[in-house]
Amino acid sequence: MVVGESGIRRRFEVLERHLDERLRRMVAAAEAEALGPRGISVVSRSTGVSRRAIRRGMQELRQATQAKRSNHRIRKPGGGRKKAIEKDPTLRADLERLIEPTTRGDPESPLRWTCRSVRQLAQALRRERHPVSHQLVSELLRELGYSLQANRETLEGASHPDRDAQFAQINRRVRRFLRAGDPVISVDTKKKELVGNFKNGGRELRPPGDPQKVLVHDFVIPELGRAIPYGVYDLGSNSGWISVGIDHDTATFAVESIRRWWRSMGRPLYRGCPRLLILADAGGSNGPRIRLWKVELQQLANELGMEISVCHFPPGTSKWNKIEGRTSGL
């Protein structure tokens, strides 16, 4: 009997790699049938196939011969292991909560500053008692619409060791304002543009051989000057405001743009709110060291009768200003 078991084991090891689940139990059942009494125990011990599976295979062998089915199923509909998100209903929501404040380009995230790897996300989920692997996290991210992206210009100089903590502190403050229903705006001066009949990228439909004629050289036309767009993006209402100046990019111009946004869009949305939070870069007309910026903001606060707070992004991180992705088409 020992020789018989070793022979069964060797035959099954050779065949097993070529068998699906149905054929696996039927081969084991055929061996058990050939051995006669106690064959189920011997085959189960030799192959590792459960007794229940062998009995089921023997029943299938005894059934009347049927025509071969080209699309036969190995399992009944609904059979097999359940998906992780079915066994763990909170897994998807917890994963979205983990990646939400660190996702680039996510319109629902107040700030964007870093990206986590699937291994880091899996480790964080395991700390929250979700038994997941990094492969499962990768599959869930694909289901949620995330994909690998090509490199993009995001690094601007050296990174401070406390950079992530700085952004986390700003993010917490933004969320407190949004939960309270108070306005949070992101401001920035956009690229200056020449005013006039100059060449721009892109194409438009025109008759063949009749392109739009533009100036050969991009020299400033003195009487027209340059257009200076200053953007104000409201995180709470997901709306924006652009003021265009033709003189200089100064702190007075920046605060006047915020004032006009408040009068036209902010006041109807946030009537009676006692405070305003402004997110701004650390340079340009709204830099933290610009004294005129502070003076103009104080005058605006006195005029509106509300508290105005400013959070400046750390130097070298202007790409993470929320307005960057919202006005890229201007």
C-alpha positions as CSV (number, residue, x, y, z in Angstrom):
1,M,0.0,0.0,0.0
2,V,2.9,2.4,0.7
3,V,4.2,1.8,-2.9
4,G,0.7,2.5,-4.2
5,E,0.5,5.8,-2.3
6,S,3.9,7.0,-3.6
7,G,2.9,6.1,-7.1
8,I,-0.4,8.1,-6.8
9,R,1.5,11.0,-5.4
10,R,4.0,11.1,-8.2
11,R,1.3,10.8,-10.9
12,F,-0.7,13.6,-9.3
13,E,2.3,15.9,-9.0
14,V,3.0,15.5,-12.8
15,L,-0.6,16.1,-13.8
16,E,-1.7,18.7,-11.3
17,R,-0.1,21.7,-13.1
18,H,-2.2,20.9,-16.1
19,L,-5.5,20.5,-14.3
20,D,-8.2,23.0,-13.4
21,E,-10.3,22.6,-10.3
22,R,-12.9,20.3,-11.9
23,L,-10.4,18.0,-13.6
24,R,-8.3,17.9,-10.4
25,R,-11.1,16.4,-8.3
26,M,-12.1,14.0,-11.1
27,V,-8.6,12.6,-11.5
28,A,-8.4,12.1,-7.7
29,A,-11.8,10.4,-7.9
30,A,-10.6,8.1,-10.7
31,E,-7.7,7.0,-8.5
32,A,-10.0,6.4,-5.6
33,E,-12.4,4.3,-7.8
34,A,-9.5,2.2,-9.0
35,L,-8.3,1.4,-5.4
36,G,-11.8,0.3,-4.3
37,P,-12.6,0.4,-0.5
38,R,-10.7,3.0,1.5
39,G,-9.6,4.5,-1.8
40,I,-10.9,7.9,-0.8
41,S,-8.7,8.0,2.3
42,V,-5.6,6.8,0.5
43,V,-6.0,9.3,-2.4
44,S,-6.8,12.2,0.0
45,R,-3.7,11.5,2.0
46,S,-1.5,11.2,-1.1
47,T,-2.7,14.1,-3.2
48,G,-4.0,16.6,-0.6
49,V,-7.4,16.8,-2.2
50,S,-10.2,16.8,0.4
51,R,-12.5,13.8,0.9
52,R,-15.5,16.0,0.1
53,A,-14.0,17.0,-3.3
54,I,-13.1,13.4,-4.1
55,R,-16.7,12.2,-3.3
56,R,-18.1,15.0,-5.5
57,G,-15.7,13.9,-8.3
58,M,-16.9,10.3,-8.0
59,Q,-20.5,11.4,-8.3
60,E,-19.7,13.3,-11.5
61,L,-17.9,10.3,-12.9
62,R,-21.0,8.1,-12.2
63,Q,-23.3,10.5,-14.0
64,A,-24.5,9.7,-17.5
65,T,-22.0,10.7,-20.2
66,Q,-23.0,14.1,-21.7
67,A,-22.0,15.8,-24.8
68,K,-18.9,18.0,-24.5
69,R,-19.7,21.5,-23.7
70,S,-17.4,24.1,-25.2
71,N,-18.3,26.7,-22.6
72,H,-18.6,24.6,-19.5
73,R,-18.1,26.3,-16.1
74,I,-15.6,25.1,-13.5
75,R,-17.7,26.6,-10.7
76,K,-21.3,27.4,-10.3
77,P,-22.3,31.0,-10.8
78,G,-21.3,33.0,-7.7
79,G,-18.8,30.3,-6.6
80,G,-15.2,30.9,-5.6
81,R,-13.6,33.2,-3.2
82,K,-15.3,36.5,-2.5
83,K,-13.6,39.7,-3.4
84,A,-11.7,41.6,-0.7
85,I,-14.1,44.5,-0.9
86,E,-17.1,42.2,-0.4
87,K,-15.5,40.6,2.7
88,D,-14.3,43.9,4.0
89,P,-16.9,46.6,3.2
90,T,-15.0,49.5,4.6
91,L,-11.7,48.8,2.7
92,R,-12.5,50.9,-0.3
93,A,-13.7,53.9,1.8
94,D,-10.6,53.7,4.0
95,L,-8.3,53.5,1.0
96,E,-9.9,56.6,-0.6
97,R,-9.6,58.4,2.8
98,L,-5.9,57.7,2.9
99,I,-5.1,58.8,-0.7
100,E,-7.5,61.7,-0.8
101,P,-5.3,64.4,0.8
102,T,-2.2,63.2,-1.1
103,T,-3.5,62.9,-4.6
104,R,-2.3,65.1,-7.4
105,G,-5.1,66.6,-9.5
106,D,-8.0,65.5,-7.2
107,P,-10.6,68.3,-7.3
108,E,-12.0,67.2,-3.9
109,S,-8.7,67.5,-2.1
110,P,-8.0,71.0,-0.6
111,L,-4.3,70.5,-1.0
112,R,-2.0,68.3,-3.1
113,W,1.6,67.8,-2.1
114,T,2.9,64.2,-2.1
115,C,2.2,60.8,-3.4
116,R,2.3,57.5,-1.5
117,S,3.4,54.1,-2.9
118,V,1.1,51.1,-2.9
119,R,3.4,49.5,-0.3
120,Q,3.0,52.5,2.0
121,L,-0.8,52.5,1.5
122,A,-0.9,48.7,2.2
123,Q,1.1,49.2,5.4
124,A,-1.3,52.0,6.5
125,L,-4.3,49.9,5.8
126,R,-2.9,47.0,7.8
127,R,-2.4,49.3,10.8
128,E,-6.2,49.9,10.5
129,R,-6.8,46.1,10.6
130,H,-7.3,45.5,6.8
131,P,-5.4,42.4,5.8
132,V,-4.2,43.6,2.4
133,S,-1.2,43.3,0.2
134,H,0.4,45.9,-2.0
135,Q,-0.9,43.9,-5.1
136,L,-4.5,44.2,-3.8
137,V,-4.0,48.0,-3.2
138,S,-2.7,48.4,-6.8
139,E,-5.8,46.6,-8.1
140,L,-8.2,48.7,-6.0
141,L,-6.5,51.9,-7.2
142,R,-7.0,50.8,-10.8
143,E,-10.7,50.2,-10.1
144,L,-10.9,53.7,-8.6
145,G,-9.5,55.2,-11.8
146,Y,-5.9,55.8,-10.8
147,S,-3.0,54.9,-13.2
148,L,0.7,55.4,-13.6
149,Q,1.5,58.8,-15.0
150,A,4.5,60.2,-16.8
151,N,6.9,62.5,-15.0
152,R,5.9,66.1,-14.7
153,E,7.8,69.1,-13.5
154,T,7.0,69.2,-9.8
155,L,10.4,69.5,-8.0
156,E,11.5,73.1,-7.3
157,G,14.8,73.1,-5.4
158,A,15.8,71.3,-2.2
159,S,13.2,69.7,0.0
160,H,12.9,70.8,3.7
161,P,12.8,67.8,6.1
162,D,9.5,69.2,7.6
163,R,7.9,70.0,4.3
164,D,5.2,67.3,4.6
165,A,4.4,68.4,8.1
166,Q,4.1,72.0,6.9
167,F,1.5,71.0,4.3
168,A,-0.3,68.8,6.7
169,Q,-0.7,71.7,9.1
170,I,-2.1,73.9,6.3
171,N,-4.4,71.1,5.2
172,R,-5.9,70.7,8.7
173,R,-6.5,74.5,8.9
174,V,-8.2,74.4,5.5
175,R,-10.5,71.6,6.6
176,R,-11.5,73.4,9.8
177,F,-12.6,76.4,7.7
178,L,-14.5,74.3,5.1
179,R,-16.3,72.4,7.9
180,A,-17.4,75.6,9.4
181,G,-18.7,76.9,6.1
182,D,-16.1,79.7,5.9
183,P,-14.5,80.7,2.6
184,V,-11.1,79.4,1.6
185,I,-9.5,80.9,-1.5
186,S,-6.3,80.1,-3.4
187,V,-4.7,83.1,-5.2
188,D,-1.8,83.4,-7.7
189,T,-0.6,85.6,-10.5
190,K,-0.7,83.7,-13.8
191,K,1.6,84.0,-16.7
192,K,1.8,87.5,-18.2
193,E,0.6,87.7,-21.8
194,L,1.4,90.2,-24.6
195,V,-1.7,92.0,-25.9
196,G,-2.0,92.2,-29.6
197,N,-2.0,90.1,-32.8
198,F,0.7,87.6,-31.7
199,K,1.2,84.0,-32.5
200,N,-0.3,81.5,-30.0
201,G,-0.3,77.7,-29.8
202,G,-3.2,75.7,-31.2
203,R,-5.1,75.5,-34.4
204,E,-8.5,76.5,-35.7
205,L,-10.7,75.7,-38.7
206,R,-10.1,78.0,-41.7
207,P,-10.2,77.8,-45.5
208,P,-7.2,76.0,-47.1
209,G,-4.2,78.3,-47.7
210,D,-5.7,81.1,-45.6
211,P,-4.0,80.9,-42.1
212,Q,-4.5,83.7,-39.6
213,K,-1.8,86.3,-40.1
214,V,0.1,87.4,-37.0
215,L,3.1,89.6,-36.2
216,V,6.5,88.1,-36.9
217,H,8.2,89.3,-33.7
218,D,6.8,89.2,-30.1
219,F,7.7,92.7,-29.1
220,V,5.6,94.6,-26.6
221,I,3.2,97.1,-28.2
222,P,3.6,100.1,-25.9
223,E,0.1,101.4,-26.1
224,L,-1.3,97.9,-25.4
225,G,1.2,96.6,-22.9
226,R,0.9,93.2,-21.2
227,A,-2.1,91.5,-19.6
228,I,-1.5,90.3,-16.0
229,P,-4.1,87.7,-14.9
230,Y,-4.6,87.3,-11.2
231,G,-6.6,84.2,-10.3
232,V,-8.8,83.6,-7.2
233,Y,-10.0,80.0,-6.8
234,D,-12.8,79.3,-4.2
235,L,-12.2,75.8,-2.8
236,G,-15.6,75.6,-1.1
237,S,-17.7,76.3,-4.2
238,N,-15.2,75.0,-6.8
239,S,-15.4,78.3,-8.7
240,G,-12.9,80.9,-9.9
241,W,-12.4,84.5,-10.6
242,I,-9.8,86.2,-12.9
243,S,-8.9,89.9,-12.8
244,V,-6.7,91.1,-15.6
245,G,-4.4,94.1,-15.1
246,I,-2.4,96.0,-17.7
247,D,0.0,97.9,-15.5
248,H,2.1,96.1,-12.9
249,D,1.8,93.0,-10.7
250,T,1.7,94.7,-7.2
251,A,0.2,93.8,-3.9
252,T,-2.4,96.5,-4.4
253,F,-3.5,94.8,-7.6
254,A,-3.6,91.4,-5.8
255,V,-5.8,92.6,-3.0
256,E,-8.0,94.6,-5.3
257,S,-8.6,91.3,-7.2
258,I,-9.6,89.6,-4.0
259,R,-11.9,92.6,-3.1
260,R,-13.6,92.3,-6.5
261,W,-14.0,88.5,-6.1
262,W,-15.7,89.1,-2.7
263,R,-18.1,91.7,-4.0
264,S,-19.1,89.7,-7.1
265,M,-18.9,86.1,-6.0
266,G,-17.9,85.7,-2.3
267,R,-20.4,87.8,-0.5
268,P,-23.5,86.1,-2.1
269,L,-22.1,82.7,-1.2
270,Y,-20.7,83.4,2.3
271,R,-23.0,86.1,3.7
272,G,-22.4,86.7,7.4
273,C,-19.2,84.6,7.5
274,P,-16.7,86.1,10.1
275,R,-13.4,85.0,8.6
276,L,-11.6,84.3,5.3
277,L,-8.6,82.1,4.7
278,I,-6.2,82.8,1.8
279,L,-3.7,80.3,0.4
280,A,-0.8,82.0,-1.5
281,D,2.6,81.3,-2.8
282,A,5.7,82.6,-1.0
283,G,6.7,84.9,-3.8
284,G,5.4,87.6,-6.1
285,S,3.0,90.3,-5.2
286,N,1.5,88.2,-2.4
287,G,4.7,87.1,-0.7
288,P,4.9,86.9,3.1
289,R,7.7,89.5,3.2
290,I,5.9,92.1,1.1
291,R,4.8,94.8,3.5
292,L,2.4,96.4,1.1
293,W,0.6,93.0,0.9
294,K,0.0,93.0,4.6
295,V,-1.1,96.6,4.7
296,E,-3.6,96.1,1.9
297,L,-5.0,93.0,3.5
298,Q,-5.5,94.8,6.8
299,Q,-7.3,97.6,5.0
300,L,-9.5,95.0,3.3
301,A,-10.2,93.3,6.6
302,N,-11.2,96.6,8.2
303,E,-13.4,97.4,5.2
304,L,-15.2,94.0,5.2
305,G,-15.4,93.7,9.0
306,M,-14.0,90.2,9.0
307,E,-10.9,88.3,10.0
308,I,-8.5,87.5,7.2
309,S,-5.8,84.8,7.6
310,V,-3.1,83.9,5.1
311,C,-1.3,80.6,4.8
312,H,1.8,80.8,2.5
313,F,3.1,77.7,0.8
314,P,6.7,77.0,1.7
315,P,9.3,78.3,-0.8
316,G,9.8,76.1,-3.8
317,T,6.4,74.5,-3.7
318,S,4.3,76.8,-5.9
319,K,3.3,73.9,-8.1
320,W,1.1,72.6,-5.2
321,N,-1.0,75.7,-5.1
322,K,-4.5,74.5,-5.8
323,I,-5.1,77.2,-8.3
324,E,-2.3,75.9,-10.5
325,G,-4.4,73.0,-11.9
326,R,-7.6,75.0,-12.0
327,T,-6.4,77.8,-14.3
328,S,-3.9,75.9,-16.5
329,G,-6.1,76.5,-19.5
330,L,-6.0,80.3,-19.3
